[in-house]
Amino acid sequence: SASTTLCPAAGPTLAIAPNGTLSGHFTAPALRADGVLGTTRFALATGRIAVALSGTDTAAVVTAIAAPLHATAHLQSGPRPLDLAVLTATARQTPAGWSFAGHLENGALPGLPVAVTALAGDWALTPADTLTLTHGIGRIVDPLPRPRIAPLALTDLTLAYADGVATGRTTLALATTGVTLATLSGRYRLADSTGTLDASSALTFSPDLQPYRISERARGIIENVSGRATAIARVRYVDGGITGNATLALDHLSFATAALGPVTDVTGTLRLPNLPTLASDPAGFTIGAINPGVLVEHGSARIQLLTPTRIRVDRLAFPFAGGTLALVPITLDTAGPERRFTLSANGLDLAQFLQRLDLKDLDATGTFDGTLPLILTDKGSRIAHGHLEARAPGGRIRYVGAIGPDLPAAAKLAFDALKSMRYRTLTIGVDGDLDGELVTDIRFAGENEAAIATGKRLPKLGPGVPFRFGVTVRAPFRRLLGTASSLQDVTPLIEQAQPDPLTPPSPAKPH
């Protein structure tokens, strides 16, 4: 049903020539209509309408321009409104019945979590009640003060409605650059509000496409991304609920993070069998390298998403210095104020470790193990009471680098002992901020392996004299690791040691 008031425009409101030709112009200040399209009830309300008549009495053509227009389709799941700034329509009388076609401009879909605006396209309605939209475009904008996503453009939008079923397809792209993010296709049955939505995305990251361009909230969390990420998802609407599944595949994805430094060549596939919960199956990944200050390469990981904010890490391990650096299995809550990890060092070879740091003037042997507890917060990252300890029976230490002039007698004795020393115990305590000062407490005890000259007044010390060293290093973590190879004079550090050639060392206290 519909009702309106017609007002004559220029010329006759309706004229029929002797040969059957139609003409006429009129306006309507507003139109309100209720009806049924297929099995769906709808309501229309318009502003001013301009109408022109043409054609013949057997093939009439009615052209109308409505501005604005508000439509509501009443679905089982609730009303779905559509606002249009301009709608043009041309109705043609055909032997099969009336057909309609036209154009819509500056449409909007209110009541959604994001603002869908600037909808435009060509529409048509056949006598068989098939409604289509082609050449559609639109825009999606997050209305929040801190947007979750950047403005998106809908392109190549096509919709079709027939026999109570709506189908559609569109492409999502960044509105600012036009880079395609995903393609969407779907099917919706209005009678029972059931349907499916399929999404696929294949992103190749480059300087022109970074996560912060998609969501500003990613800025500072992940940067300098390269590589490829592919996602496929299917969402189902059944009985008023949503189900679905998705697959995310990473192909040699590299990026930089504030906490872990550069991460390169992450490859693996994550499957989410129940998409609404964002829970995944356990998934394996390979990692080319992570460099938080010390480079670790050829890693492997096994992770599982439990909820949108909880992640289970069953394995994250790297071969390192002849042994393994691994994350102790943990369940992380990324929404919490802090995240706690524990790195386990197992079977590290001290010679290879020093070689990694490029310390050319120090040779050492031995195998050590330990743990490095890590605490990550929004304000920074720190190691909390890390402890590394050499395995029995210890090993050897030889320092052949430069030493400072005019050393005190105790320091001179210490350096002479370090020219060739067998240690029995060695512990390293690590504590402090990764982005600030790191305190490293090194303690080892053992015996010299070569005779030591003590000057003219004291006799030479033979091999086997016990020594105990305690060295504390305070330095910014990344600068300490980055400049280890340029450390030529360690005299200020060794001068802090307390060698005691007369008293056997007491066991080092673990931290």
C-alpha positions in Angstrom: 0.0 0.0 0.0 1.1 3.6 -0.7 -0.2 7.1 -0.4 1.0 10.5 -1.6 -0.2 13.8 -3.0 0.5 14.6 -6.7 1.2 18.2 -7.8 1.3 19.3 -11.4 4.7 20.3 -12.8 5.5 22.2 -16.1 3.0 21.1 -18.7 0.2 18.6 -18.4 0.1 16.2 -15.5 -0.9 13.4 -18.0 -1.5 13.6 -21.7 -2.2 10.9 -24.3 -1.8 11.7 -27.9 -4.1 10.2 -30.6 -1.3 7.9 -31.6 -1.0 6.6 -28.0 2.1 8.6 -27.0 2.3 9.4 -23.3 3.6 12.6 -21.7 3.4 14.3 -18.4 5.2 15.7 -15.4 4.3 15.9 -11.7 5.8 16.0 -8.3 5.0 14.4 -5.0 6.2 16.0 -1.7 6.6 12.6 -0.1 5.7 8.9 -0.6 5.1 6.3 2.0 4.7 2.7 1.0 4.5 -0.7 2.6 4.8 -3.9 0.6 6.2 -7.4 0.2 9.1 -8.4 -2.0 9.1 -12.1 -2.3 8.6 -13.1 1.3 10.1 -10.0 2.8 8.0 -7.2 4.2 9.5 -3.7 3.5 8.6 -0.1 4.1 9.6 3.0 2.1 9.6 6.7 3.0 10.8 9.4 0.6 11.3 13.1 0.3 10.3 15.0 -2.7 9.7 13.0 -5.9 9.9 14.3 -9.5 8.1 12.1 -12.1 8.1 12.2 -15.9 5.9 10.1 -18.2 6.8 8.9 -21.7 6.4 6.0 -24.0 3.0 4.8 -25.3 -0.2 3.6 -23.7 0.9 0.0 -24.3 4.6 0.5 -23.4 4.6 3.3 -20.8 7.9 4.6 -19.3 7.8 6.3 -15.9 11.0 8.1 -14.7 11.2 9.2 -11.1 13.9 10.9 -8.9 13.4 10.6 -5.1 15.6 12.6 -2.7 16.0 11.3 0.0 14.7 7.8 0.5 14.6 5.6 3.6 13.9 1.9 3.3 13.5 -0.8 5.9 13.4 -4.5 5.3 11.8 -6.5 8.1 13.8 -9.7 8.5 13.5 -12.5 11.0 16.6 -11.2 12.8 15.2 -7.7 13.0 14.7 -4.5 10.8 17.5 -3.6 8.4 17.4 0.1 7.4 18.9 1.7 4.2 19.2 5.5 3.7 19.7 7.0 0.3 20.4 10.6 -0.6 19.2 10.1 -4.2 17.4 7.3 -6.0 16.5 7.4 -9.7 14.1 4.9 -11.1 12.8 4.2 -14.6 9.7 1.9 -14.9 9.0 0.3 -18.3 5.9 -1.5 -19.3 6.7 -4.8 -21.1 4.7 -7.8 -22.2 6.0 -9.7 -19.2 5.1 -6.9 -16.8 6.7 -3.8 -15.4 10.5 -3.7 -15.1 12.4 -1.1 -13.1 16.0 0.2 -13.2 17.9 3.1 -11.9 20.7 4.5 -9.9 21.3 5.1 -6.2 23.7 7.6 -4.7 25.2 8.3 -1.3 23.6 5.5 0.6 24.2 4.4 4.2 23.4 1.4 6.4 22.8 2.7 9.9 22.8 0.7 13.1 26.1 -1.2 12.4 29.3 -1.3 14.5 31.0 0.5 11.6 29.7 3.3 9.4 28.8 2.1 5.9 28.4 5.2 3.8 28.8 6.5 0.2 26.9 3.5 -1.3 26.2 3.9 -5.0 25.4 1.7 -7.9 23.0 0.7 -10.6 19.9 -1.3 -9.6 17.2 -3.2 -11.5 14.0 -5.1 -10.7 12.6 -7.5 -13.2 8.9 -8.6 -13.6 9.9 -11.8 -11.9 10.8 -9.9 -8.7 14.6 -10.3 -9.2 16.3 -7.3 -7.6 20.0 -6.6 -8.6 22.7 -4.1 -7.8 25.7 -3.8 -10.0 28.8 -1.5 -10.3 28.4 -0.8 -6.6 30.8 1.1 -4.5 30.8 2.2 -0.8 33.0 3.2 2.2 33.5 1.7 5.6 34.6 4.0 8.5 35.1 3.1 12.2 33.3 5.9 14.1 35.4 5.4 17.3 37.7 8.2 18.4 40.6 5.7 18.1 39.6 3.8 15.0 40.1 0.0 15.0 40.5 0.0 11.2 41.5 2.5 8.6 38.8 3.7 6.1 37.9 1.0 3.6 36.5 1.1 0.1 33.9 -1.3 -1.2 34.4 -1.9 -4.9 32.9 -4.1 -7.6 29.9 -4.6 -5.3 27.2 -6.8 -6.8 23.9 -8.0 -5.1 21.0 -10.1 -6.3 17.8 -11.0 -4.6 15.3 -13.6 -5.9 12.9 -16.0 -4.4 13.8 -14.9 -0.9 17.5 -15.4 -1.3 20.1 -12.6 -1.4 23.6 -13.2 -2.9 26.5 -10.7 -3.2 30.1 -10.1 -3.8 32.5 -7.2 -3.2 36.2 -6.3 -2.8 37.6 -4.5 0.3 40.4 -2.1 -0.3 42.2 0.6 1.6 40.4 3.9 0.8 43.6 5.9 0.9 45.8 3.8 -1.4 43.4 1.4 -3.2 45.4 -1.7 -2.1 43.1 -4.7 -2.1 42.7 -6.4 1.3 40.1 -9.0 0.8 37.2 -10.3 -1.4 33.8 -11.2 0.2 31.0 -13.3 -1.2 27.8 -14.4 0.6 24.4 -15.9 0.4 21.5 -15.0 2.8 18.0 -16.6 3.0 15.6 -14.0 4.3 12.8 -16.3 5.3 14.8 -18.0 8.1 17.8 -15.6 8.4 20.4 -18.2 7.5 23.4 -17.8 5.2 27.1 -17.9 4.6 29.9 -15.4 4.1 33.2 -16.4 2.5 36.2 -14.1 2.8 39.7 -14.5 1.3 42.7 -12.3 1.6 46.2 -12.5 0.2 48.5 -9.7 1.5 52.1 -9.1 0.4 53.6 -6.6 2.8 55.9 -3.9 1.5 56.7 -0.3 2.4 53.4 0.6 0.7 51.4 -1.9 2.8 52.1 -2.1 6.5 49.8 -3.2 9.4 49.5 0.4 10.7 47.9 1.4 7.4 45.2 -1.2 8.0 44.9 -0.4 11.8 46.6 2.5 13.5 46.5 0.4 16.6 49.3 -1.8 15.2 51.7 1.1 15.1 54.6 0.6 17.5 53.7 -3.1 18.1 54.8 -4.5 14.7 56.8 -2.6 12.1 58.8 -3.1 8.9 56.7 -6.1 7.8 57.6 -8.0 4.7 56.4 -11.4 3.3 53.0 -12.8 2.6 49.9 -13.6 4.7 46.9 -15.5 3.3 43.6 -15.9 5.1 40.4 -17.8 4.1 37.3 -17.8 6.3 33.7 -19.0 6.0 31.0 -17.7 8.4 27.6 -19.4 8.8 24.4 -17.9 10.1 22.2 -20.6 11.5 19.3 -20.4 14.1 20.3 -16.9 15.1 23.9 -17.9 15.9 27.2 -17.6 14.1 29.6 -20.5 13.3 32.5 -20.7 11.0 36.1 -21.6 10.4 39.2 -19.9 9.1 42.8 -20.6 8.0 45.7 -18.1 8.3 49.0 -19.0 6.5 52.2 -17.0 6.9 54.8 -17.3 4.2 58.3 -16.0 5.2 56.8 -13.2 7.1 59.4 -10.8 8.7 58.8 -7.9 11.1 60.3 -5.9 13.9 59.0 -5.7 17.5 60.0 -3.5 20.4 60.4 -6.4 22.8 62.1 -9.1 20.6 63.8 -7.0 18.0 63.8 -8.2 14.3 61.9 -11.4 13.6 62.5 -13.0 10.2 61.0 -15.7 8.0 58.0 -16.9 10.0 56.3 -19.7 8.1 53.3 -21.8 9.1 49.5 -22.3 9.1 47.0 -21.6 11.8 43.6 -23.2 11.6 40.6 -21.9 13.6 37.8 -24.5 13.5 35.4 -22.3 15.6 35.9 -18.8 14.2 33.6 -16.9 16.7 35.7 -18.0 19.6 39.0 -17.3 17.8 40.3 -20.6 19.2 42.8 -22.5 17.0 44.2 -26.0 16.7 47.8 -26.3 17.8 50.0 -25.1 15.0 53.6 -25.5 14.1 55.8 -22.6 12.8 59.3 -22.2 11.7 61.2 -19.0 12.4 64.3 -17.9 10.5 65.7 -15.7 13.2 65.0 -13.5 16.2 67.5 -10.8 17.3 66.8 -9.1 20.6 70.5 -8.4 20.9 71.9 -11.9 20.4 71.0 -13.5 17.1 69.2 -16.9 17.3 68.3 -18.7 14.1 66.4 -21.7 12.7 63.8 -21.8 15.4 60.6 -23.8 15.7 57.4 -23.0 17.6 54.1 -24.7 18.4 51.3 -22.4 19.6 47.5 -22.4 20.1 45.0 -19.6 20.4 42.7 -20.4 23.3 40.7 -17.1 23.4 41.1 -13.7 21.7 43.6 -12.8 24.4 45.0 -16.1 25.7 47.8 -18.0 23.8 49.3 -21.3 24.7 52.9 -21.7 23.7 54.0 -25.3 23.9 57.3 -24.8 22.1 59.6 -22.0 21.1 63.1 -23.2 20.7 66.3 -22.3 18.9 69.6 -24.1 18.5 72.2 -21.8 20.1 75.9 -22.0 20.9 75.9 -25.8 20.7 72.8 -26.1 22.9 69.2 -24.9 23.0 67.4 -21.8 24.0 63.8 -22.6 24.6 60.7 -20.9 26.1 59.3 -22.9 29.0 55.7 -23.9 27.9 53.3 -21.2 29.1 49.7 -19.8 28.7 49.9 -16.1 28.1 47.1 -13.5 28.7 47.9 -10.7 26.3 45.2 -8.5 27.9 46.9 -8.6 31.3 49.2 -5.8 32.6 52.3 -8.0 32.2 53.4 -11.1 30.5 55.9 -13.5 32.2 58.1 -15.9 30.2 61.0 -18.1 31.2 63.8 -18.9 28.8 65.6 -22.1 29.4 69.3 -22.4 28.3 70.3 -26.1 28.0 73.8 -27.3 27.1 75.3 -24.1 25.8 78.9 -24.3 24.8 80.9 -21.4 26.4 83.4 -21.2 23.6 80.7 -20.9 20.9 78.8 -18.4 23.1 81.9 -16.1 23.3 82.4 -16.6 19.6 78.8 -15.3 19.0 79.8 -12.2 21.0 83.0 -11.9 18.9 85.2 -11.6 22.0 88.5 -12.3 20.3 90.7 -11.9 23.4 88.9 -14.4 25.6 88.9 -18.2 25.2 86.9 -20.5 27.4 85.5 -24.0 27.5 82.7 -25.6 29.3 79.0 -26.3 29.2 76.3 -24.3 31.0 72.6 -24.3 31.7 70.1 -22.0 33.3 67.0 -19.9 33.2 66.2 -16.3 32.2 62.8 -15.2 33.5 61.4 -12.4 31.4 58.7 -9.9 32.3 57.1 -7.8 29.5 54.8 -4.9 30.3 53.5 -1.9 28.4 56.3 0.1 29.9 59.1 -2.2 28.9 60.8 -5.6 29.3 63.1 -6.9 32.0 65.0 -10.0 33.0 64.1 -10.9 36.6 66.9 -12.8 38.5 68.3 -14.9 35.6 70.7 -17.6 36.5 73.2 -19.5 34.4 75.6 -22.1 35.8 78.4 -24.2 34.3 78.2 -28.0 34.5 80.7 -30.0 36.4 83.7 -30.4 36.1 83.9 -26.8 34.8 86.4 -25.8 32.1 89.2 -23.4 31.2 89.4 -19.6 30.8 92.2 -17.8 29.0 92.4 -14.0 28.6 95.1 -12.7 26.2 93.9 -9.2 25.6 95.3 -5.8 26.7 95.4 -4.8 30.3 95.7 -1.4 31.8 99.1 0.0 33.0 100.1 0.5 36.6 97.9 -2.2 38.0 97.6 -2.8 41.7 99.3 -6.0 42.8 96.1 -7.9 43.3 94.8 -7.0 39.9 98.1 -7.9 38.3 98.0 -11.3 40.0 94.4 -11.8 38.8 95.4 -11.2 35.2 98.3 -13.5 35.4 96.1 -16.2 36.7 93.6 -15.6 33.9 96.3 -16.2 31.3 95.5 -19.9 31.9 93.0 -20.9 34.5 90.9 -24.0 35.1 87.6 -23.1 36.8 85.5 -25.5 38.8 82.4 -23.4 39.3 81.0 -20.5 37.2 77.7 -18.7 37.7 76.2 -15.8 35.9 73.4 -13.8 37.4 71.4 -11.4 35.1 68.9 -8.9 36.2 67.5 -5.6 34.8 65.7 -3.8 32.0 66.2 -4.9 28.4 65.7 -1.3 27.4 67.7 0.1 30.3 70.5 -1.0 32.6 71.3 -4.7 32.9 73.3 -6.0 35.8 75.4 -9.1 35.1 77.0 -10.7 38.1 79.8 -13.2 37.1 81.4 -15.4 39.7 83.8 -18.2 39.1 86.4 -20.1 41.1 89.3 -22.4 40.1 93.1 -22.7 39.9 95.8 -21.3 37.7 97.4 -23.8 35.3 100.8 -22.0 34.9 103.3 -20.5 37.3 102.7 -16.8 38.2 105.6 -14.4 38.8 104.8 -12.3 42.0 107.7 -9.9 41.8 111.2 -9.8 43.4 110.0 -9.9 47.1 107.6 -12.9 46.9 108.3 -16.4 45.5 106.7 -17.5 42.2 103.4 -19.2 42.6 103.2 -22.6 41.1 100.1 -24.1 39.3 97.1 -25.1 41.3 96.7 -21.9 43.4 92.9 -21.4 44.1 91.3 -18.1 42.9 87.8 -16.8 43.3 86.5 -13.9 41.1 83.4 -11.8 41.4 82.7 -9.3 38.5 79.7 -7.1 38.2 78.9 -5.4 34.9 76.3 -2.6 34.7 75.4 -1.6 31.1 72.5 -1.1 28.8 71.6 -4.6 27.4 71.6 -3.9 23.7 74.6 -1.6 23.9 76.5 -4.2 25.9 75.8 -7.0 23.4 76.3 -4.7 20.4 79.7 -3.5 21.6 81.1 -6.7 23.1 83.5 -7.2 20.2 85.0 -3.8 20.7 85.9 -4.3 24.3 89.7 -4.2 24.3 90.6 -3.3 27.9 88.7 -5.1 30.7 91.0 -3.8 33.4 88.2 -1.8 35.1 86.1 -4.9 35.4 88.8 -7.3 36.6 90.1 -4.8 39.1 86.8 -5.5 41.0 87.7 -9.1 41.4 89.0 -10.4 44.7 91.6 -13.1 44.0 92.8 -14.9 47.1 95.9 -17.1 46.5 96.1 -18.2 50.1 92.5 -19.2 50.9 90.5 -21.8 49.0 87.4 -20.3 47.4 84.0 -20.8 49.0 81.3 -22.2 46.7 79.6 -19.5 44.6 76.1 -18.7 45.8 73.5 -19.2 43.1 71.1 -16.2 42.5 
